[in-house]
Amino acid sequence: MSTPTELHQAQVANWDGPMGEVWAASEARTDKALAGVTTALFRMADVEPGEIVLDVGCGGGATTEQLAMDVGSTGRVVGLDVSKTLIAIAEKRLDGTGQAEFIQADASTVAFPKPMFDVLFSRFGVMFFGDPVAAFANLHKAMKSEGRLAFACWRSTAENPWVGVPLRAAMTVVPPFPRPGPEEPGPFAFGDDARVTRILTEAGFAAPKFKQFDFTMNFDGVGMTAAMAVCGVGPLGRILRDQPEDVKAKALAAVADALVPFTVDGMVKLPASVWLVSASVA
């Protein structure tokens, strides 16, 4: 069994490697698919002019760009990500935006000179810590005493047909693959709100509040185009990446067939469900 440190190192290597490259290639499509939850998360975070915000797992900078507009010229936003590829995209995207800066670093170990952030913000960037209590404790040290956090994380795979539908289809072709354990990192590692509460309170935050938010993931295209788009965003893409080309082609064809009932006017629409999590610094 892998240790939390080994699990975390594997996640860092993946995101500062192949997964970061995949995310970069599908950035525009992913941002469009996540538009509904992004709007809801910003509404909950309620970032104000003049605040200092840490955007954890900032990716290509889409959320950092909006945060920079929200804090205005008197505020500051620091985008943090382990992927050098994504950080490069983010820096290019916000070039000339004086109140935004980017750091390629691991959120579980990055050090800031003093408690400086009013808001810890993340859109799907906090579920990949091998030791989440230690990681959030490290981030807690960077927060002002009156600070708060706001992040979005996926609920369980059972509550997210945008993952379950293509995954079940691919499993008719792809050989069995290992599933992450309940304490292992991954996109759905924070689906259990009780576990998230334990992690955050042990890390020093007050008991969090959870809001279930259901929305629709929209993907342009039909058939194989839609199948590749869906797989490019979800965990199935990582699974298929390691498969022989003939298995990959058969799996994508199976996914394309499974998406037909969800195709409307040249677009695939799949149900999705997240937790919007908020908490204050205890």
Buried (B, 14 or more C-beta within 10 A) or exposed (E): EEEBEEBBBBBBEBBBBBBBBBBBEBBEBBBBBBBBBBEBBBEBBEBEEEBBBBBBBBBBBBBBBBBBBBBBEEBBBBBBBBBEBBBBBBBEBBEEBEBBBBBBEBBBEBEBEEEBBBBBBBBBBBBBBBBBBBBBBBBBEBBBEEBBBBBBBBBEBEBBBBBBBBBEBBBEBBEEEEEEEEEBBBBBBBBBBEBBBEBBBEBBBBEBBBEEBEBBBBBEBBBBBBBBBBBBBBBBBBBBEEBEEEBBBBBBBBBBEBBEEBBEEEBBBBBBBBBBBBBBBE
